[in-house]
């Protein structure tokens, strides 16, 4: 009531406050971040255990089963799913909504530490993964070249495509799939290993020790301090082939095939009949999704004109900015149409332009005030917030009608606007 009395007794102050709300609301609405969905942490923890060259059945029995059993003892578990393949094991745990994901991560880590000794000794990493709406890719696409296989072009794509996209402000990560960096692979020949009686365990140790960098310490001389380290590196593929593996003078090439090249992929994609590579881009937190997508589109257009990438095309087929703008445009149109219908129905029942105009002005003023609050609170304009605003406008109209209907009943009783 005190706010109502103050507004009626200080009309000039009220006008200045409303003008301030309109000004700040317009600026805030213009600078609000546009997102598809608000940031929501899913109550989900994924446990990924890299285990290359494993047998799926053994991986499930020795890794997946113990992890599933220990994680099932956690409280609030709704669902556990898992799978294993020749390269890794995966266990996903879905918890009840409302749980703190950071605390869940600690609980899962503590449980896994309890059974760490039961897992195979050659398990080196156990990764805990979480998911929130910011992890949804903002752009997905394909990279292809007419009449050209890009499987051997990792360095070119890394320098000319991935690097420039990664440097765009707001781009958190650029992921590609379907191509791997060129690397050296060592394939042991079982027959030759048996023929020469090679100790495979020792061979692995020799490979590890042949490419090591160690920090020795510091040396001070004439007031200058130097950091000292030892470097033991293999120079090139030929140096690896000539690596001694025992006292008999055996070389690595005597028992293994050393191949330098891109690893063969077990799957592939095609675009317009040509081999293609998938790419997707994730946004960094705190940036406007639409602005980042527009910057990426401009950079992709520049990349497609790069003469060093002649014949290579980067084609995005999903752009979250289009989803956002289309969704917000639809909601804005629906909200505008609903506002016009509300004004028309109000006038139909009130039969007074002054009261109808009063409610009509309250709708944009309330939206502008909400925009100020959202901007200062670090919120974003997304599908859910727009739906909330539309619902809020409906409640505002309902409450305004109730207040307006009470005025004619109180005026005959002698009530005044200030009283």
C-alpha beads as a LAMMPS data file, in Angstrom:
LAMMPS data file: protein, C-alpha beads

419 atoms
418 bonds

1 atom types
1 bond types

-500.0 500.0 xlo xhi
-500.0 500.0 ylo yhi
-500.0 500.0 zlo zhi

Masses

1 110.0

Atoms # bond

1 1 1 0.000 0.000 0.000
2 1 1 2.860 2.400 0.765
3 1 1 4.099 2.083 -2.812
4 1 1 0.653 2.935 -4.172
5 1 1 0.356 6.005 -1.897
6 1 1 3.849 7.149 -2.824
7 1 1 3.075 6.812 -6.545
8 1 1 -0.151 8.823 -6.260
9 1 1 1.404 11.586 -4.153
10 1 1 4.583 11.885 -6.257
11 1 1 3.426 11.723 -9.896
12 1 1 6.593 13.402 -11.209
13 1 1 8.790 10.905 -9.376
14 1 1 6.630 8.091 -10.707
15 1 1 7.028 9.396 -14.265
16 1 1 10.817 9.539 -13.836
17 1 1 10.898 5.975 -12.473
18 1 1 8.838 4.718 -15.403
19 1 1 11.086 6.553 -17.874
20 1 1 14.126 4.958 -16.202
21 1 1 12.545 1.526 -16.443
22 1 1 11.810 2.058 -20.132
23 1 1 15.373 3.245 -20.823
24 1 1 17.138 0.550 -18.826
25 1 1 14.704 -2.090 -20.078
26 1 1 15.393 -1.185 -23.699
27 1 1 19.160 -1.364 -23.171
28 1 1 18.883 -4.615 -21.222
29 1 1 16.606 -6.216 -23.793
30 1 1 19.051 -5.300 -26.550
31 1 1 22.053 -6.715 -24.643
32 1 1 20.444 -9.862 -23.257
33 1 1 22.200 -13.057 -24.288
34 1 1 20.257 -15.288 -26.642
35 1 1 20.375 -18.995 -25.863
36 1 1 18.372 -22.008 -26.901
37 1 1 18.006 -23.314 -23.328
38 1 1 19.116 -22.019 -19.928
39 1 1 22.140 -23.662 -18.341
40 1 1 20.903 -26.772 -16.562
41 1 1 23.121 -29.372 -14.886
42 1 1 21.817 -32.851 -15.565
43 1 1 21.929 -35.243 -12.551
44 1 1 24.057 -37.645 -14.557
45 1 1 27.582 -38.992 -14.095
46 1 1 29.325 -40.959 -16.832
47 1 1 32.291 -43.202 -15.997
48 1 1 34.533 -43.875 -18.995
49 1 1 37.453 -46.281 -18.691
50 1 1 39.780 -46.347 -21.732
51 1 1 40.897 -49.954 -22.269
52 1 1 42.365 -50.344 -25.772
53 1 1 42.662 -53.752 -27.410
54 1 1 40.374 -55.344 -24.856
55 1 1 37.850 -58.137 -25.283
56 1 1 34.323 -56.763 -24.705
57 1 1 33.212 -59.791 -22.676
58 1 1 36.207 -59.609 -20.351
59 1 1 35.940 -55.827 -20.155
60 1 1 32.331 -56.145 -19.028
61 1 1 33.162 -58.773 -16.427
62 1 1 36.355 -57.212 -15.025
63 1 1 35.590 -53.474 -15.292
64 1 1 31.921 -52.729 -15.955
65 1 1 30.400 -55.168 -13.447
66 1 1 32.447 -53.999 -10.391
67 1 1 31.737 -50.344 -11.204
68 1 1 28.008 -50.986 -11.632
69 1 1 27.803 -52.883 -8.344
70 1 1 29.570 -50.208 -6.295
71 1 1 27.655 -47.294 -7.894
72 1 1 24.328 -49.022 -7.267
73 1 1 24.943 -48.476 -3.542
74 1 1 24.666 -44.697 -3.972
75 1 1 21.422 -43.029 -2.909
76 1 1 18.921 -41.593 -5.362
77 1 1 20.008 -43.711 -8.347
78 1 1 17.263 -43.896 -10.964
79 1 1 18.986 -45.789 -13.753
80 1 1 22.351 -47.341 -14.620
81 1 1 23.333 -48.199 -18.178
82 1 1 26.621 -49.511 -19.524
83 1 1 28.389 -50.935 -22.534
84 1 1 31.858 -52.166 -23.440
85 1 1 33.760 -52.338 -26.710
86 1 1 37.330 -53.176 -27.745
87 1 1 38.556 -49.695 -26.782
88 1 1 36.710 -48.663 -23.625
89 1 1 34.126 -49.348 -20.954
90 1 1 31.258 -46.994 -20.154
91 1 1 28.909 -46.784 -17.179
92 1 1 26.273 -44.048 -16.969
93 1 1 24.364 -43.279 -13.761
94 1 1 21.157 -41.214 -13.754
95 1 1 20.212 -39.684 -10.381
96 1 1 17.068 -38.011 -9.062
97 1 1 16.549 -34.376 -10.032
98 1 1 17.595 -31.800 -7.478
99 1 1 20.908 -33.431 -6.560
100 1 1 24.092 -31.331 -6.538
101 1 1 26.195 -32.577 -9.460
102 1 1 29.478 -31.540 -7.808
103 1 1 28.669 -33.603 -4.703
104 1 1 27.568 -36.514 -6.881
105 1 1 30.885 -36.394 -8.691
106 1 1 32.772 -36.627 -5.392
107 1 1 30.602 -39.520 -4.200
108 1 1 31.135 -41.437 -7.438
109 1 1 34.897 -40.856 -7.264
110 1 1 35.033 -42.127 -3.669
111 1 1 33.098 -45.274 -4.596
112 1 1 35.363 -46.025 -7.556
113 1 1 38.463 -45.499 -5.411
114 1 1 37.171 -48.245 -3.122
115 1 1 37.313 -50.836 -5.928
116 1 1 40.358 -49.438 -7.761
117 1 1 42.437 -52.415 -6.661
118 1 1 39.913 -54.885 -8.112
119 1 1 40.211 -53.490 -11.626
120 1 1 42.842 -54.781 -14.083
121 1 1 46.346 -53.502 -13.407
122 1 1 46.663 -52.022 -16.899
123 1 1 43.720 -49.654 -16.394
124 1 1 45.437 -46.264 -16.371
125 1 1 42.593 -43.736 -16.511
126 1 1 39.089 -43.485 -15.140
127 1 1 37.247 -40.423 -16.450
128 1 1 34.149 -38.914 -14.832
129 1 1 31.931 -36.995 -17.242
130 1 1 28.973 -34.718 -16.563
131 1 1 26.515 -33.046 -18.924
132 1 1 24.705 -29.715 -19.013
133 1 1 22.837 -27.827 -21.691
134 1 1 25.950 -25.776 -22.524
135 1 1 27.529 -28.962 -23.904
136 1 1 24.972 -29.149 -26.711
137 1 1 26.803 -28.285 -29.979
138 1 1 25.844 -24.923 -31.434
139 1 1 26.948 -25.890 -34.958
140 1 1 27.369 -29.277 -36.634
141 1 1 28.607 -29.921 -40.136
142 1 1 30.760 -31.895 -42.542
143 1 1 34.080 -31.304 -44.312
144 1 1 34.587 -32.954 -47.679
145 1 1 36.650 -32.591 -50.847
146 1 1 35.600 -33.567 -54.340
147 1 1 37.730 -36.457 -55.574
148 1 1 40.070 -36.261 -52.589
149 1 1 40.473 -38.327 -49.436
150 1 1 41.094 -36.118 -46.405
151 1 1 42.083 -38.973 -44.078
152 1 1 45.772 -38.024 -44.510
153 1 1 45.226 -34.267 -44.140
154 1 1 45.041 -33.831 -40.353
155 1 1 47.758 -31.155 -40.227
156 1 1 46.152 -29.156 -43.035
157 1 1 42.702 -29.199 -41.423
158 1 1 44.159 -28.457 -37.988
159 1 1 45.939 -25.334 -39.266
160 1 1 43.378 -24.059 -41.752
161 1 1 40.020 -25.075 -40.259
162 1 1 40.191 -26.114 -36.614
163 1 1 42.691 -23.433 -35.536
164 1 1 40.836 -20.417 -37.010
165 1 1 37.511 -21.636 -35.635
166 1 1 39.046 -22.242 -32.196
167 1 1 40.315 -18.653 -32.044
168 1 1 36.843 -17.131 -32.440
169 1 1 35.750 -15.444 -29.169
170 1 1 33.031 -17.554 -27.562
171 1 1 34.051 -20.856 -29.176
172 1 1 34.844 -23.296 -26.396
173 1 1 35.870 -26.347 -28.390
174 1 1 36.016 -27.543 -31.990
175 1 1 35.607 -31.302 -32.346
176 1 1 36.193 -33.375 -35.477
177 1 1 35.522 -37.044 -36.095
178 1 1 36.555 -39.252 -38.981
179 1 1 40.226 -38.320 -39.109
180 1 1 43.125 -38.908 -36.724
181 1 1 46.556 -37.239 -36.453
182 1 1 49.336 -38.927 -38.368
183 1 1 51.306 -41.093 -35.968
184 1 1 53.813 -43.922 -35.774
185 1 1 52.326 -47.372 -35.149
186 1 1 54.370 -50.415 -34.136
187 1 1 52.891 -53.799 -35.100
188 1 1 54.667 -56.740 -33.496
189 1 1 55.042 -59.851 -35.676
190 1 1 54.207 -62.788 -33.422
191 1 1 56.184 -65.300 -35.495
192 1 1 59.325 -63.172 -35.538
193 1 1 58.997 -62.471 -31.799
194 1 1 58.935 -66.233 -31.114
195 1 1 61.715 -66.916 -33.603
196 1 1 64.114 -64.503 -31.901
197 1 1 62.903 -65.226 -28.376
198 1 1 62.230 -61.557 -27.622
199 1 1 61.056 -60.551 -24.159
200 1 1 58.005 -58.418 -25.000
201 1 1 57.878 -56.843 -21.534
202 1 1 61.465 -55.693 -21.901
203 1 1 60.690 -54.453 -25.412
204 1 1 57.938 -52.228 -24.030
205 1 1 60.303 -50.863 -21.388
206 1 1 62.898 -50.068 -24.056
207 1 1 60.293 -48.177 -26.072
208 1 1 59.203 -46.160 -23.044
209 1 1 62.754 -45.298 -21.956
210 1 1 63.832 -44.331 -25.488
211 1 1 61.680 -41.188 -25.505
212 1 1 61.851 -39.621 -22.045
213 1 1 62.468 -36.116 -20.729
214 1 1 63.520 -35.775 -17.088
215 1 1 64.210 -32.709 -14.943
216 1 1 67.558 -33.193 -13.193
217 1 1 67.633 -30.045 -11.072
218 1 1 69.165 -26.579 -11.115
219 1 1 72.742 -25.347 -11.439
220 1 1 73.867 -21.932 -10.167
221 1 1 76.900 -20.332 -11.784
222 1 1 78.038 -16.727 -11.484
223 1 1 74.734 -15.652 -10.038
224 1 1 72.752 -17.289 -12.840
225 1 1 70.446 -20.241 -12.241
226 1 1 69.992 -22.862 -14.957
227 1 1 67.380 -25.583 -15.101
228 1 1 68.938 -28.864 -16.210
229 1 1 67.054 -31.700 -17.867
230 1 1 67.940 -34.808 -19.822
231 1 1 66.361 -35.395 -23.216
232 1 1 66.222 -38.851 -24.756
233 1 1 64.282 -38.761 -27.978
234 1 1 63.918 -40.847 -31.106
235 1 1 64.682 -38.881 -34.247
236 1 1 62.257 -39.870 -36.954
237 1 1 60.732 -43.147 -38.071
238 1 1 64.061 -44.587 -39.198
239 1 1 65.503 -43.985 -35.748
240 1 1 62.604 -45.944 -34.254
241 1 1 63.138 -48.807 -36.697
242 1 1 66.827 -48.970 -35.759
243 1 1 66.128 -48.934 -32.005
244 1 1 68.168 -51.724 -30.268
245 1 1 65.966 -54.038 -28.207
246 1 1 68.514 -56.443 -26.664
247 1 1 72.228 -57.234 -26.319
248 1 1 72.263 -59.404 -29.459
249 1 1 71.928 -56.363 -31.690
250 1 1 68.330 -56.981 -32.633
251 1 1 66.524 -53.938 -33.926
252 1 1 62.864 -53.108 -33.589
253 1 1 62.370 -53.567 -37.333
254 1 1 63.529 -57.199 -36.962
255 1 1 60.431 -58.146 -34.947
256 1 1 57.879 -55.470 -35.849
257 1 1 56.531 -53.375 -38.697
258 1 1 56.895 -49.643 -38.029
259 1 1 54.318 -47.651 -40.002
260 1 1 53.992 -43.870 -40.185
261 1 1 50.566 -42.657 -41.243
262 1 1 46.999 -41.950 -40.206
263 1 1 45.307 -44.840 -38.380
264 1 1 42.654 -46.620 -40.402
265 1 1 39.081 -45.753 -39.409
266 1 1 36.515 -48.494 -38.859
267 1 1 33.642 -46.252 -40.037
268 1 1 33.079 -43.366 -42.403
269 1 1 30.715 -40.610 -43.514
270 1 1 29.848 -39.285 -46.940
271 1 1 28.631 -35.921 -48.222
272 1 1 27.301 -35.708 -51.777
273 1 1 28.880 -39.076 -52.474
274 1 1 32.355 -38.003 -51.263
275 1 1 34.144 -39.130 -48.063
276 1 1 33.414 -36.570 -45.321
277 1 1 34.644 -35.611 -41.859
278 1 1 32.257 -34.535 -39.123
279 1 1 32.820 -31.412 -37.037
280 1 1 30.857 -29.814 -34.243
281 1 1 31.433 -26.700 -32.171
282 1 1 30.669 -26.118 -28.492
283 1 1 30.183 -22.640 -27.033
284 1 1 32.140 -21.218 -24.117
285 1 1 30.080 -20.251 -21.085
286 1 1 28.851 -16.653 -20.825
287 1 1 28.682 -15.820 -24.548
288 1 1 25.724 -15.000 -26.759
289 1 1 24.955 -18.119 -28.790
290 1 1 23.575 -16.223 -31.785
291 1 1 26.605 -13.908 -31.980
292 1 1 29.022 -16.848 -31.746
293 1 1 27.156 -18.754 -34.479
294 1 1 27.196 -15.709 -36.751
295 1 1 30.952 -15.314 -36.201
296 1 1 31.472 -19.004 -37.007
297 1 1 29.402 -18.679 -40.205
298 1 1 31.561 -15.749 -41.326
299 1 1 34.754 -17.675 -40.591
300 1 1 33.496 -20.764 -42.444
301 1 1 32.707 -18.588 -45.466
302 1 1 36.274 -17.228 -45.353
303 1 1 37.713 -20.746 -44.959
304 1 1 35.789 -21.962 -48.002
305 1 1 37.434 -19.167 -50.037
306 1 1 40.967 -20.020 -48.846
307 1 1 43.072 -20.916 -51.934
308 1 1 45.087 -23.479 -49.939
309 1 1 41.826 -25.386 -49.349
310 1 1 40.750 -25.433 -52.979
311 1 1 38.173 -28.151 -53.451
312 1 1 37.589 -28.553 -49.695
313 1 1 34.136 -27.491 -48.472
314 1 1 32.951 -26.996 -44.895
315 1 1 29.174 -27.331 -44.828
316 1 1 27.193 -26.715 -41.603
317 1 1 23.860 -28.523 -41.534
318 1 1 22.762 -27.592 -37.991
319 1 1 22.964 -24.088 -36.580
320 1 1 21.564 -23.453 -33.121
321 1 1 21.199 -19.752 -33.917
322 1 1 18.503 -20.619 -36.465
323 1 1 16.648 -22.670 -33.857
324 1 1 16.891 -19.824 -31.339
325 1 1 15.790 -17.031 -33.654
326 1 1 12.972 -19.093 -35.171
327 1 1 11.731 -20.149 -31.734
328 1 1 11.922 -16.643 -30.282
329 1 1 10.253 -15.142 -33.353
330 1 1 7.391 -17.604 -33.027
331 1 1 6.969 -16.829 -29.342
332 1 1 7.139 -13.086 -29.986
333 1 1 4.484 -13.329 -32.677
334 1 1 2.277 -15.413 -30.421
335 1 1 2.825 -12.992 -27.545
336 1 1 2.075 -9.951 -29.717
337 1 1 -1.093 -11.553 -31.044
338 1 1 -2.140 -12.528 -27.527
339 1 1 -1.551 -8.974 -26.276
340 1 1 -3.718 -7.506 -29.040
341 1 1 -6.492 -9.989 -28.285
342 1 1 -6.248 -9.209 -24.575
343 1 1 -6.566 -5.470 -25.251
344 1 1 -9.532 -6.031 -27.568
345 1 1 -11.350 -8.245 -25.050
346 1 1 -10.619 -5.795 -22.219
347 1 1 -12.170 -2.954 -24.177
348 1 1 -15.130 -5.174 -25.088
349 1 1 -15.925 -5.671 -21.404
350 1 1 -14.668 -2.402 -19.848
351 1 1 -16.001 -0.066 -22.559
352 1 1 -13.522 2.592 -21.406
353 1 1 -10.385 3.496 -23.343
354 1 1 -8.646 4.943 -20.277
355 1 1 -8.783 1.696 -18.299
356 1 1 -7.964 -0.385 -21.394
357 1 1 -4.946 1.826 -22.118
358 1 1 -3.815 1.507 -18.491
359 1 1 -3.664 -2.290 -18.728
360 1 1 -2.132 -2.147 -22.204
361 1 1 0.751 0.045 -20.992
362 1 1 1.353 -2.230 -18.024
363 1 1 2.230 -5.138 -20.347
364 1 1 5.337 -3.616 -22.064
365 1 1 6.408 -1.850 -18.855
366 1 1 6.409 -5.121 -16.933
367 1 1 8.364 -6.849 -19.712
368 1 1 10.987 -4.095 -19.759
369 1 1 11.340 -4.225 -15.979
370 1 1 11.797 -7.994 -16.149
371 1 1 14.462 -7.529 -18.825
372 1 1 16.444 -5.279 -16.454
373 1 1 16.269 -7.897 -13.716
374 1 1 17.306 -10.694 -16.121
375 1 1 20.247 -8.733 -17.522
376 1 1 21.593 -7.693 -14.125
377 1 1 21.158 -11.257 -12.860
378 1 1 23.151 -12.717 -15.752
379 1 1 20.134 -14.439 -17.308
380 1 1 19.488 -15.092 -20.962
381 1 1 16.562 -14.866 -23.330
382 1 1 15.706 -18.409 -24.308
383 1 1 12.688 -20.543 -25.130
384 1 1 11.849 -21.261 -21.481
385 1 1 12.268 -17.670 -20.277
386 1 1 10.123 -16.418 -23.161
387 1 1 7.384 -18.888 -22.250
388 1 1 7.599 -17.671 -18.665
389 1 1 7.227 -14.071 -19.809
390 1 1 4.145 -14.968 -21.840
391 1 1 2.592 -16.657 -18.802
392 1 1 3.489 -13.646 -16.672
393 1 1 1.722 -11.321 -19.076
394 1 1 -1.427 -13.445 -18.793
395 1 1 -1.337 -13.268 -14.995
396 1 1 -0.725 -9.507 -15.182
397 1 1 -3.835 -8.997 -17.296
398 1 1 -5.931 -11.153 -14.932
399 1 1 -4.787 -9.203 -11.859
400 1 1 -5.290 -5.872 -13.610
401 1 1 -8.881 -6.810 -14.471
402 1 1 -9.574 -7.732 -10.835
403 1 1 -8.222 -4.369 -9.637
404 1 1 -10.110 -2.382 -12.275
405 1 1 -13.379 -4.117 -11.447
406 1 1 -12.998 -3.240 -7.761
407 1 1 -12.680 0.508 -8.437
408 1 1 -16.327 1.199 -9.473
409 1 1 -17.577 -0.710 -6.402
410 1 1 -15.446 1.303 -3.936
411 1 1 -15.959 4.784 -5.387
412 1 1 -19.682 5.016 -4.428
413 1 1 -18.685 4.219 -0.849
414 1 1 -16.570 7.396 -0.729
415 1 1 -13.171 5.886 -1.376
416 1 1 -10.606 8.210 -2.999
417 1 1 -7.515 7.239 -5.010
418 1 1 -5.135 8.275 -2.179
419 1 1 -7.142 6.864 0.719

Bonds

1 1 1 2
2 1 2 3
3 1 3 4
4 1 4 5
5 1 5 6
6 1 6 7
7 1 7 8
8 1 8 9
9 1 9 10
10 1 10 11
11 1 11 12
12 1 12 13
13 1 13 14
14 1 14 15
15 1 15 16
16 1 16 17
17 1 17 18
18 1 18 19
19 1 19 20
20 1 20 21
21 1 21 22
22 1 22 23
23 1 23 24
24 1 24 25
25 1 25 26
26 1 26 27
27 1 27 28
28 1 28 29
29 1 29 30
30 1 30 31
31 1 31 32
32 1 32 33
33 1 33 34
34 1 34 35
35 1 35 36
36 1 36 37
37 1 37 38
38 1 38 39
39 1 39 40
40 1 40 41
41 1 41 42
42 1 42 43
43 1 43 44
44 1 44 45
45 1 45 46
46 1 46 47
47 1 47 48
48 1 48 49
49 1 49 50
50 1 50 51
51 1 51 52
52 1 52 53
53 1 53 54
54 1 54 55
55 1 55 56
56 1 56 57
57 1 57 58
58 1 58 59
59 1 59 60
60 1 60 61
61 1 61 62
62 1 62 63
63 1 63 64
64 1 64 65
65 1 65 66
66 1 66 67
67 1 67 68
68 1 68 69
69 1 69 70
70 1 70 71
71 1 71 72
72 1 72 73
73 1 73 74
74 1 74 75
75 1 75 76
76 1 76 77
77 1 77 78
78 1 78 79
79 1 79 80
80 1 80 81
81 1 81 82
82 1 82 83
83 1 83 84
84 1 84 85
85 1 85 86
86 1 86 87
87 1 87 88
88 1 88 89
89 1 89 90
90 1 90 91
91 1 91 92
92 1 92 93
93 1 93 94
94 1 94 95
95 1 95 96
96 1 96 97
97 1 97 98
98 1 98 99
99 1 99 100
100 1 100 101
101 1 101 102
102 1 102 103
103 1 103 104
104 1 104 105
105 1 105 106
106 1 106 107
107 1 107 108
108 1 108 109
109 1 109 110
110 1 110 111
111 1 111 112
112 1 112 113
113 1 113 114
114 1 114 115
115 1 115 116
116 1 116 117
117 1 117 118
118 1 118 119
119 1 119 120
120 1 120 121
121 1 121 122
122 1 122 123
123 1 123 124
124 1 124 125
125 1 125 126
126 1 126 127
127 1 127 128
128 1 128 129
129 1 129 130
130 1 130 131
131 1 131 132
132 1 132 133
133 1 133 134
134 1 134 135
135 1 135 136
136 1 136 137
137 1 137 138
138 1 138 139
139 1 139 140
140 1 140 141
141 1 141 142
142 1 142 143
143 1 143 144
144 1 144 145
145 1 145 146
146 1 146 147
147 1 147 148
148 1 148 149
149 1 149 150
150 1 150 151
151 1 151 152
152 1 152 153
153 1 153 154
154 1 154 155
155 1 155 156
156 1 156 157
157 1 157 158
158 1 158 159
159 1 159 160
160 1 160 161
161 1 161 162
162 1 162 163
163 1 163 164
164 1 164 165
165 1 165 166
166 1 166 167
167 1 167 168
168 1 168 169
169 1 169 170
170 1 170 171
171 1 171 172
172 1 172 173
173 1 173 174
174 1 174 175
175 1 175 176
176 1 176 177
177 1 177 178
178 1 178 179
179 1 179 180
180 1 180 181
181 1 181 182
182 1 182 183
183 1 183 184
184 1 184 185
185 1 185 186
186 1 186 187
187 1 187 188
188 1 188 189
189 1 189 190
190 1 190 191
191 1 191 192
192 1 192 193
193 1 193 194
194 1 194 195
195 1 195 196
196 1 196 197
197 1 197 198
198 1 198 199
199 1 199 200
200 1 200 201
201 1 201 202
202 1 202 203
203 1 203 204
204 1 204 205
205 1 205 206
206 1 206 207
207 1 207 208
208 1 208 209
209 1 209 210
210 1 210 211
211 1 211 212
212 1 212 213
213 1 213 214
214 1 214 215
215 1 215 216
216 1 216 217
217 1 217 218
218 1 218 219
219 1 219 220
220 1 220 221
221 1 221 222
222 1 222 223
223 1 223 224
224 1 224 225
225 1 225 226
226 1 226 227
227 1 227 228
228 1 228 229
229 1 229 230
230 1 230 231
231 1 231 232
232 1 232 233
233 1 233 234
234 1 234 235
235 1 235 236
236 1 236 237
237 1 237 238
238 1 238 239
239 1 239 240
240 1 240 241
241 1 241 242
242 1 242 243
243 1 243 244
244 1 244 245
245 1 245 246
246 1 246 247
247 1 247 248
248 1 248 249
249 1 249 250
250 1 250 251
251 1 251 252
252 1 252 253
253 1 253 254
254 1 254 255
255 1 255 256
256 1 256 257
257 1 257 258
258 1 258 259
259 1 259 260
260 1 260 261
261 1 261 262
262 1 262 263
263 1 263 264
264 1 264 265
265 1 265 266
266 1 266 267
267 1 267 268
268 1 268 269
269 1 269 270
270 1 270 271
271 1 271 272
272 1 272 273
273 1 273 274
274 1 274 275
275 1 275 276
276 1 276 277
277 1 277 278
278 1 278 279
279 1 279 280
280 1 280 281
281 1 281 282
282 1 282 283
283 1 283 284
284 1 284 285
285 1 285 286
286 1 286 287
287 1 287 288
288 1 288 289
289 1 289 290
290 1 290 291
291 1 291 292
292 1 292 293
293 1 293 294
294 1 294 295
295 1 295 296
296 1 296 297
297 1 297 298
298 1 298 299
299 1 299 300
300 1 300 301
301 1 301 302
302 1 302 303
303 1 303 304
304 1 304 305
305 1 305 306
306 1 306 307
307 1 307 308
308 1 308 309
309 1 309 310
310 1 310 311
311 1 311 312
312 1 312 313
313 1 313 314
314 1 314 315
315 1 315 316
316 1 316 317
317 1 317 318
318 1 318 319
319 1 319 320
320 1 320 321
321 1 321 322
322 1 322 323
323 1 323 324
324 1 324 325
325 1 325 326
326 1 326 327
327 1 327 328
328 1 328 329
329 1 329 330
330 1 330 331
331 1 331 332
332 1 332 333
333 1 333 334
334 1 334 335
335 1 335 336
336 1 336 337
337 1 337 338
338 1 338 339
339 1 339 340
340 1 340 341
341 1 341 342
342 1 342 343
343 1 343 344
344 1 344 345
345 1 345 346
346 1 346 347
347 1 347 348
348 1 348 349
349 1 349 350
350 1 350 351
351 1 351 352
352 1 352 353
353 1 353 354
354 1 354 355
355 1 355 356
356 1 356 357
357 1 357 358
358 1 358 359
359 1 359 360
360 1 360 361
361 1 361 362
362 1 362 363
363 1 363 364
364 1 364 365
365 1 365 366
366 1 366 367
367 1 367 368
368 1 368 369
369 1 369 370
370 1 370 371
371 1 371 372
372 1 372 373
373 1 373 374
374 1 374 375
375 1 375 376
376 1 376 377
377 1 377 378
378 1 378 379
379 1 379 380
380 1 380 381
381 1 381 382
382 1 382 383
383 1 383 384
384 1 384 385
385 1 385 386
386 1 386 387
387 1 387 388
388 1 388 389
389 1 389 390
390 1 390 391
391 1 391 392
392 1 392 393
393 1 393 394
394 1 394 395
395 1 395 396
396 1 396 397
397 1 397 398
398 1 398 399
399 1 399 400
400 1 400 401
401 1 401 402
402 1 402 403
403 1 403 404
404 1 404 405
405 1 405 406
406 1 406 407
407 1 407 408
408 1 408 409
409 1 409 410
410 1 410 411
411 1 411 412
412 1 412 413
413 1 413 414
414 1 414 415
415 1 415 416
416 1 416 417
417 1 417 418
418 1 418 419
